[in-house]
Amino acid sequence: MVMMGFAVLAVLVGAVVRGYAGFGASMFWVASLSLVYPPSTVVPTVLALEVLASLALLRGNTAHVEWRSMSWMLAATAVTTPLGVVLLVMVPEQPMRVVVAAAIGIGTIAMASGVDLSRGGGRGPALTAGAISGVVNGSTGTGGPPAVLLYFSPTRSVEVGRATLIVYFLGTDAVGFFMMWVGGLVDGRVLGYALTLTPLALAGIWAGQWLFRRHGHHGFRGVVVALLLLLSATMLVRALLA
């Protein structure tokens, strides 16, 4: 009962973060749901919740999306994800996670220091971020940070970065969920868990959206930096303790 309560709380917290920042829920959801549900059902359940979260966040955000760069990034992610899967098979998981955690930390510190990771604009930065996201997602299951670092660079507005990431993650999560469905990983239990947790996720997303509308222009990038550093530290600790 205690573990179930913790998982419910974590789902709510992750949903609030997702509604506010446009990303970050998976980090909370995977860690918490793994304590309650079988690991084989956690990832497809989380992907289902992520798709629902993105759909819930679409309204009012599509007008701010950088469609051209997002399309290039999504295409690059799709192309390089299989390479990440190959690396997962060939390279031990622990050093891979250490490298990714260190890269996220360095990139986040650079962004916090005012370095513009999208300098020059155009197709190049989007393709680079998408390619790296695909490799990282295929090898570690955490492909969001490169895209986050790109779209929350200092020269982009908060609304544009947040809206573009919402659509980008809808694409990547929908593809991932479909692949797991085809692979037979989505069964009745997964759908049951997803339906049970959906009201909690939607309530948290609503609260996060309300917080963004009220306070999103004050300290937003500070919240993003804190989330990315937390993700980096969590991955590093998990890798070192594995």
C-alpha atoms as a printed R data frame, in Angstrom:
    type eleno elety resid chain resno      x      y       z
1   ATOM     1    CA   MET     A     1  0.000  0.000   0.000
2   ATOM     2    CA   VAL     A     2  2.851  2.379   0.841
3   ATOM     3    CA   MET     A     3  4.587  1.654  -2.459
4   ATOM     4    CA   MET     A     4  1.342  2.157  -4.357
5   ATOM     5    CA   GLY     A     5  0.816  5.498  -2.639
6   ATOM     6    CA   PHE     A     6  4.360  6.513  -3.515
7   ATOM     7    CA   ALA     A     7  3.777  5.569  -7.151
8   ATOM     8    CA   VAL     A     8  0.537  7.581  -7.275
9   ATOM     9    CA   LEU     A     9  2.309 10.607  -5.795
10  ATOM    10    CA   ALA     A    10  5.180 10.259  -8.259
11  ATOM    11    CA   VAL     A    11  2.770 10.042 -11.201
12  ATOM    12    CA   LEU     A    12  1.137 13.267 -10.049
13  ATOM    13    CA   VAL     A    13  4.483 15.009  -9.554
14  ATOM    14    CA   GLY     A    14  5.739 13.854 -12.951
15  ATOM    15    CA   ALA     A    15  2.546 15.049 -14.608
16  ATOM    16    CA   VAL     A    16  2.808 18.479 -12.971
17  ATOM    17    CA   VAL     A    17  6.387 18.773 -14.232
18  ATOM    18    CA   ARG     A    18  5.285 17.688 -17.724
19  ATOM    19    CA   GLY     A    19  2.441 20.174 -17.783
20  ATOM    20    CA   TYR     A    20  4.708 22.976 -16.642
21  ATOM    21    CA   ALA     A    21  7.931 22.332 -18.555
22  ATOM    22    CA   GLY     A    22  6.713 20.183 -21.446
23  ATOM    23    CA   PHE     A    23  9.076 17.331 -20.544
24  ATOM    24    CA   GLY     A    24 10.480 15.435 -17.555
25  ATOM    25    CA   ALA     A    25  7.660 13.070 -16.604
26  ATOM    26    CA   SER     A    26  9.330  9.823 -17.687
27  ATOM    27    CA   MET     A    27 12.143 10.238 -15.164
28  ATOM    28    CA   PHE     A    28  9.618 10.194 -12.310
29  ATOM    29    CA   TRP     A    29  7.227  7.678 -13.804
30  ATOM    30    CA   VAL     A    30  9.731  4.961 -14.703
31  ATOM    31    CA   ALA     A    31 11.436  5.107 -11.311
32  ATOM    32    CA   SER     A    32  8.185  5.030  -9.319
33  ATOM    33    CA   LEU     A    33  6.137  2.572 -11.362
34  ATOM    34    CA   SER     A    34  9.032  0.094 -11.378
35  ATOM    35    CA   LEU     A    35  8.495 -0.283  -7.634
36  ATOM    36    CA   VAL     A    36  4.902 -1.417  -8.124
37  ATOM    37    CA   TYR     A    37  4.501 -2.928 -11.582
38  ATOM    38    CA   PRO     A    38  6.570 -5.575 -13.404
39  ATOM    39    CA   PRO     A    39  9.468 -3.931 -15.280
40  ATOM    40    CA   SER     A    40  8.302 -5.387 -18.599
41  ATOM    41    CA   THR     A    41  5.102 -3.339 -18.361
42  ATOM    42    CA   VAL     A    42  6.570 -0.079 -17.088
43  ATOM    43    CA   VAL     A    43  8.066  1.315 -20.309
44  ATOM    44    CA   PRO     A    44  5.003  0.745 -22.536
45  ATOM    45    CA   THR     A    45  2.763  2.078 -19.751
46  ATOM    46    CA   VAL     A    46  4.881  5.213 -19.436
47  ATOM    47    CA   LEU     A    47  4.922  5.674 -23.210
48  ATOM    48    CA   ALA     A    48  1.127  5.443 -23.259
49  ATOM    49    CA   LEU     A    49  0.905  8.074 -20.517
50  ATOM    50    CA   GLU     A    50  3.404 10.281 -22.355
51  ATOM    51    CA   VAL     A    51  1.310 10.136 -25.548
52  ATOM    52    CA   LEU     A    52 -1.810 11.089 -23.571
53  ATOM    53    CA   ALA     A    53  0.131 13.886 -21.865
54  ATOM    54    CA   SER     A    54  1.289 15.320 -25.194
55  ATOM    55    CA   LEU     A    55 -2.231 15.156 -26.630
56  ATOM    56    CA   ALA     A    56 -3.581 16.944 -23.567
57  ATOM    57    CA   LEU     A    57 -0.943 19.669 -23.960
58  ATOM    58    CA   LEU     A    58 -1.452 20.258 -27.700
59  ATOM    59    CA   ARG     A    59 -4.354 22.667 -27.319
60  ATOM    60    CA   GLY     A    60 -3.125 26.234 -27.329
61  ATOM    61    CA   ASN     A    61  0.475 25.278 -28.120
62  ATOM    62    CA   THR     A    62  0.540 24.307 -31.802
63  ATOM    63    CA   ALA     A    63  0.694 27.930 -32.935
64  ATOM    64    CA   HIS     A    64  4.105 28.308 -31.237
65  ATOM    65    CA   VAL     A    65  5.738 25.173 -32.710
66  ATOM    66    CA   GLU     A    66  8.841 25.493 -34.891
67  ATOM    67    CA   TRP     A    67  7.487 22.939 -37.349
68  ATOM    68    CA   ARG     A    68 10.391 22.967 -39.798
69  ATOM    69    CA   SER     A    69 13.199 22.378 -37.312
70  ATOM    70    CA   MET     A    70 11.078 19.964 -35.274
71  ATOM    71    CA   SER     A    71 10.415 17.861 -38.395
72  ATOM    72    CA   TRP     A    72 14.122 17.640 -39.167
73  ATOM    73    CA   MET     A    73 14.885 16.700 -35.580
74  ATOM    74    CA   LEU     A    74 12.179 14.032 -35.469
75  ATOM    75    CA   ALA     A    75 13.396 12.522 -38.763
76  ATOM    76    CA   ALA     A    76 16.990 12.395 -37.495
77  ATOM    77    CA   THR     A    77 15.825 10.760 -34.268
78  ATOM    78    CA   ALA     A    78 13.984  8.040 -36.184
79  ATOM    79    CA   VAL     A    79 17.042  7.315 -38.343
80  ATOM    80    CA   THR     A    80 19.572  7.048 -35.500
81  ATOM    81    CA   THR     A    81 17.504  5.231 -32.893
82  ATOM    82    CA   PRO     A    82 18.458  1.793 -34.333
83  ATOM    83    CA   LEU     A    83 22.125  2.766 -33.947
84  ATOM    84    CA   GLY     A    84 21.466  3.383 -30.274
85  ATOM    85    CA   VAL     A    85 19.904 -0.054 -29.974
86  ATOM    86    CA   VAL     A    86 23.021 -1.574 -31.563
87  ATOM    87    CA   LEU     A    87 25.209  0.298 -29.073
88  ATOM    88    CA   LEU     A    88 23.027 -1.009 -26.261
89  ATOM    89    CA   VAL     A    89 23.809 -4.539 -27.385
90  ATOM    90    CA   MET     A    90 27.532 -3.981 -28.030
91  ATOM    91    CA   VAL     A    91 28.527 -1.547 -25.268
92  ATOM    92    CA   PRO     A    92 27.985 -2.319 -21.561
93  ATOM    93    CA   GLU     A    93 25.097 -0.317 -20.111
94  ATOM    94    CA   GLN     A    94 27.038  1.163 -17.184
95  ATOM    95    CA   PRO     A    95 29.720  3.096 -19.123
96  ATOM    96    CA   MET     A    96 27.095  4.170 -21.658
97  ATOM    97    CA   ARG     A    97 24.948  5.724 -18.933
98  ATOM    98    CA   VAL     A    98 27.977  7.416 -17.363
99  ATOM    99    CA   VAL     A    99 28.916  9.030 -20.691
100 ATOM   100    CA   VAL     A   100 25.342 10.170 -21.354
101 ATOM   101    CA   ALA     A   101 24.910 11.535 -17.810
102 ATOM   102    CA   ALA     A   102 28.176 13.466 -18.076
103 ATOM   103    CA   ALA     A   103 27.217 14.863 -21.487
104 ATOM   104    CA   ILE     A   104 23.817 16.020 -20.183
105 ATOM   105    CA   GLY     A   105 25.460 17.668 -17.189
106 ATOM   106    CA   ILE     A   106 28.044 19.490 -19.299
107 ATOM   107    CA   GLY     A   107 25.434 20.636 -21.815
108 ATOM   108    CA   THR     A   108 23.131 21.864 -19.053
109 ATOM   109    CA   ILE     A   109 25.899 23.838 -17.371
110 ATOM   110    CA   ALA     A   110 26.772 25.356 -20.744
111 ATOM   111    CA   MET     A   111 23.147 26.381 -21.296
112 ATOM   112    CA   ALA     A   112 22.922 27.839 -17.790
113 ATOM   113    CA   SER     A   113 26.081 29.831 -18.512
114 ATOM   114    CA   GLY     A   114 24.411 31.467 -21.515
115 ATOM   115    CA   VAL     A   115 25.930 29.356 -24.286
116 ATOM   116    CA   ASP     A   116 23.560 29.261 -27.260
117 ATOM   117    CA   LEU     A   117 23.427 25.646 -28.408
118 ATOM   118    CA   SER     A   118 21.198 26.591 -31.355
119 ATOM   119    CA   ARG     A   119 23.581 29.225 -32.690
120 ATOM   120    CA   GLY     A   120 23.347 29.581 -36.444
121 ATOM   121    CA   GLY     A   121 19.811 28.189 -36.573
122 ATOM   122    CA   GLY     A   122 18.648 26.309 -39.623
123 ATOM   123    CA   ARG     A   123 18.713 22.614 -40.282
124 ATOM   124    CA   GLY     A   124 22.098 21.767 -38.749
125 ATOM   125    CA   PRO     A   125 21.349 22.142 -35.015
126 ATOM   126    CA   ALA     A   126 18.007 20.332 -35.381
127 ATOM   127    CA   LEU     A   127 19.573 17.395 -37.225
128 ATOM   128    CA   THR     A   128 22.413 17.197 -34.715
129 ATOM   129    CA   ALA     A   129 20.098 17.265 -31.687
130 ATOM   130    CA   GLY     A   130 17.760 14.742 -33.309
131 ATOM   131    CA   ALA     A   131 20.591 12.381 -34.241
132 ATOM   132    CA   ILE     A   132 22.040 12.478 -30.732
133 ATOM   133    CA   SER     A   133 18.574 12.028 -29.213
134 ATOM   134    CA   GLY     A   134 17.999  8.931 -31.331
135 ATOM   135    CA   VAL     A   135 21.289  7.328 -30.308
136 ATOM   136    CA   VAL     A   136 20.763  8.171 -26.643
137 ATOM   137    CA   ASN     A   137 17.155  7.015 -26.659
138 ATOM   138    CA   GLY     A   138 18.006  3.726 -28.322
139 ATOM   139    CA   SER     A   139 20.898  3.012 -25.966
140 ATOM   140    CA   THR     A   140 19.579  4.311 -22.634
141 ATOM   141    CA   GLY     A   141 15.879  5.071 -23.040
142 ATOM   142    CA   THR     A   142 16.485  8.740 -22.179
143 ATOM   143    CA   GLY     A   143 16.586 10.658 -25.431
144 ATOM   144    CA   GLY     A   144 14.962 13.943 -24.443
145 ATOM   145    CA   PRO     A   145 17.819 16.083 -23.042
146 ATOM   146    CA   PRO     A   146 19.528 16.942 -26.378
147 ATOM   147    CA   ALA     A   147 16.227 18.262 -27.725
148 ATOM   148    CA   VAL     A   148 15.556 20.142 -24.479
149 ATOM   149    CA   LEU     A   149 18.993 21.770 -24.592
150 ATOM   150    CA   LEU     A   150 18.367 22.880 -28.172
151 ATOM   151    CA   TYR     A   151 14.908 24.341 -27.712
152 ATOM   152    CA   PHE     A   152 15.540 26.066 -24.401
153 ATOM   153    CA   SER     A   153 18.623 27.904 -25.653
154 ATOM   154    CA   PRO     A   154 18.709 31.593 -24.652
155 ATOM   155    CA   THR     A   155 17.692 32.919 -28.093
156 ATOM   156    CA   ARG     A   156 14.421 30.969 -28.184
157 ATOM   157    CA   SER     A   157 11.292 32.059 -26.383
158 ATOM   158    CA   VAL     A   158  9.940 29.864 -23.619
159 ATOM   159    CA   GLU     A   159  6.620 29.375 -25.461
160 ATOM   160    CA   VAL     A   160  8.332 28.225 -28.672
161 ATOM   161    CA   GLY     A   161 10.679 25.801 -26.940
162 ATOM   162    CA   ARG     A   162  7.989 24.272 -24.760
163 ATOM   163    CA   ALA     A   163  5.445 23.925 -27.598
164 ATOM   164    CA   THR     A   164  7.971 22.403 -30.009
165 ATOM   165    CA   LEU     A   165  9.074 19.826 -27.446
166 ATOM   166    CA   ILE     A   166  5.464 18.839 -26.742
167 ATOM   167    CA   VAL     A   167  4.905 17.981 -30.413
168 ATOM   168    CA   TYR     A   168  8.339 16.356 -30.772
169 ATOM   169    CA   PHE     A   169  7.752 14.045 -27.806
170 ATOM   170    CA   LEU     A   170  4.287 13.186 -29.101
171 ATOM   171    CA   GLY     A   171  5.960 11.927 -32.277
172 ATOM   172    CA   THR     A   172  8.746  9.965 -30.591
173 ATOM   173    CA   ASP     A   173  6.500  8.451 -27.904
174 ATOM   174    CA   ALA     A   174  3.783  7.486 -30.393
175 ATOM   175    CA   VAL     A   175  6.321  5.729 -32.599
176 ATOM   176    CA   GLY     A   176  7.847  3.982 -29.592
177 ATOM   177    CA   PHE     A   177  4.459  2.838 -28.302
178 ATOM   178    CA   PHE     A   178  3.474  1.564 -31.754
179 ATOM   179    CA   MET     A   179  6.714 -0.412 -32.052
180 ATOM   180    CA   MET     A   180  6.099 -1.997 -28.654
181 ATOM   181    CA   TRP     A   181  2.522 -2.794 -29.677
182 ATOM   182    CA   VAL     A   182  3.773 -4.520 -32.817
183 ATOM   183    CA   GLY     A   183  6.392 -6.317 -30.722
184 ATOM   184    CA   GLY     A   184  3.730 -7.731 -28.416
185 ATOM   185    CA   LEU     A   185  4.741 -5.727 -25.329
186 ATOM   186    CA   VAL     A   186  1.395 -3.934 -25.044
187 ATOM   187    CA   ASP     A   187 -1.112 -6.289 -23.455
188 ATOM   188    CA   GLY     A   188 -4.196 -6.010 -21.308
189 ATOM   189    CA   ARG     A   189 -2.199 -5.239 -18.178
190 ATOM   190    CA   VAL     A   190 -0.402 -2.331 -19.826
191 ATOM   191    CA   LEU     A   191 -3.660 -0.869 -21.112
192 ATOM   192    CA   GLY     A   192 -5.262 -1.384 -17.707
193 ATOM   193    CA   TYR     A   193 -2.426  0.365 -15.882
194 ATOM   194    CA   ALA     A   194 -2.466  3.223 -18.368
195 ATOM   195    CA   LEU     A   195 -6.234  3.721 -18.070
196 ATOM   196    CA   THR     A   196 -6.066  3.583 -14.271
197 ATOM   197    CA   LEU     A   197 -3.315  6.197 -14.076
198 ATOM   198    CA   THR     A   198 -4.674  8.486 -16.808
199 ATOM   199    CA   PRO     A   199 -6.960 10.544 -14.502
200 ATOM   200    CA   LEU     A   200 -4.013 11.215 -12.172
201 ATOM   201    CA   ALA     A   201 -1.774 12.170 -15.077
202 ATOM   202    CA   LEU     A   202 -4.379 14.508 -16.583
203 ATOM   203    CA   ALA     A   203 -4.984 16.190 -13.212
204 ATOM   204    CA   GLY     A   204 -1.253 16.767 -12.759
205 ATOM   205    CA   ILE     A   205 -0.891 18.095 -16.308
206 ATOM   206    CA   TRP     A   206 -3.729 20.547 -15.731
207 ATOM   207    CA   ALA     A   207 -2.006 21.780 -12.562
208 ATOM   208    CA   GLY     A   208  1.310 22.109 -14.388
209 ATOM   209    CA   GLN     A   209 -0.296 24.094 -17.212
210 ATOM   210    CA   TRP     A   210 -1.886 26.410 -14.667
211 ATOM   211    CA   LEU     A   211  1.510 26.978 -13.036
212 ATOM   212    CA   PHE     A   212  3.076 27.731 -16.421
213 ATOM   213    CA   ARG     A   213  0.396 30.264 -17.303
214 ATOM   214    CA   ARG     A   214  0.791 31.965 -13.931
215 ATOM   215    CA   HIS     A   215  4.545 31.761 -13.403
216 ATOM   216    CA   GLY     A   216  6.099 30.394 -16.607
217 ATOM   217    CA   HIS     A   217  7.862 33.626 -17.511
218 ATOM   218    CA   HIS     A   218  9.644 33.900 -14.178
219 ATOM   219    CA   GLY     A   219 12.465 31.473 -13.554
220 ATOM   220    CA   PHE     A   220 11.337 28.949 -16.162
221 ATOM   221    CA   ARG     A   221 14.828 28.219 -17.490
222 ATOM   222    CA   GLY     A   222 16.033 27.772 -13.924
223 ATOM   223    CA   VAL     A   223 13.477 24.983 -13.481
224 ATOM   224    CA   VAL     A   224 14.610 23.378 -16.750
225 ATOM   225    CA   VAL     A   225 18.259 23.516 -15.678
226 ATOM   226    CA   ALA     A   226 17.395 21.964 -12.307
227 ATOM   227    CA   LEU     A   227 15.429 19.133 -13.962
228 ATOM   228    CA   LEU     A   228 18.237 18.343 -16.393
229 ATOM   229    CA   LEU     A   229 20.857 18.359 -13.643
230 ATOM   230    CA   LEU     A   230 18.629 16.070 -11.562
231 ATOM   231    CA   LEU     A   231 18.284 13.719 -14.525
232 ATOM   232    CA   SER     A   232 22.045 13.743 -15.069
233 ATOM   233    CA   ALA     A   233 22.757 13.036 -11.403
234 ATOM   234    CA   THR     A   234 20.124 10.274 -11.250
235 ATOM   235    CA   MET     A   235 21.541  8.521 -14.303
236 ATOM   236    CA   LEU     A   236 25.076  8.818 -12.955
237 ATOM   237    CA   VAL     A   237 24.169  7.399  -9.548
238 ATOM   238    CA   ARG     A   238 22.213  4.527 -11.108
239 ATOM   239    CA   ALA     A   239 25.136  3.716 -13.387
240 ATOM   240    CA   LEU     A   240 27.723  3.801 -10.617
241 ATOM   241    CA   LEU     A   241 25.622  1.726  -8.210
242 ATOM   242    CA   ALA     A   242 24.611 -0.858 -10.829
